[in-house]
Amino acid sequence: MNITSGLKSTLIEADRILVIGCPGSGKSTLAKRLSQALDLDYISMDRDFYWLPGWRRRPRDEVDRLIAKAVAEERWIMDGTGLSSFHLRLPRADAVIWLRLPRYACLYGAISRAFRYFGRNRPELPAGCPERLSLDALAYIWNFERDAVPLIEAALQEHALANSTVIIRSRKAANRFAALGA
């Protein structure tokens, strides 16, 4: 979907919105802004489902149980791509916002965030998980278009959300989008 076509109706009619995209694309920033503008509960997949203090991964069955409980709620906006939980989240989503920025923009976002929060927690992470950046994370960002995008496209088609997906391709467009949601 074009960023302007159907934008207002997509946002106004949506009670449950997923914000997905490559790490460093600005998912959390956009989701928090839209959460306030649209009066939707903000859910961070990293903070609320995946991570425990000390960067310990929550067990998969517990993650799935927490996600299932969250998506059963009537109104929310959730940031995080989490391909392994699409089967739980996509059937409940009214709309998807896909931040599909160029890889260099995502690398810049992840690296600048690492410097901005170095040694401290971001609000989207649980306590005890100070910001970090690894070569694995950078490689994931570098290969996101090749590895993750085909899976995202297939999942959106499978769950009939391709026409309810807004694709945003720049930070400038994301800022305009957030302003329109207000």
Sequence and secondary structure as in RCSB ss.txt:
>XXXX:A:sequence
MNITSGLKSTLIEADRILVIGCPGSGKSTLAKRLSQALDLDYISMDRDFYWLPGWRRRPRDEVDRLIAKAVAEER
WIMDGTGLSSFHLRLPRADAVIWLRLPRYACLYGAISRAFRYFGRNRPELPAGCPERLSLDALAYIWNFERDAVP
LIEAALQEHALANSTVIIRSRKAANRFAALGA
>XXXX:A:secstr
  SSTTHHHHHHH SEEEEEESTTS HHHHHHHHHHHHT EEEEHIIIIIEETTTEE  HHHHHHHHHHHHTSSS
EEEE   GGGHHHHGGG SEEEEE   HHHHHHHHHHHHHHTBTS  TTS TT  B   HHHHHHHHTHHHHTHH
HHHHHHHHTT GGGEEEE SHHHHHHHHHHH 
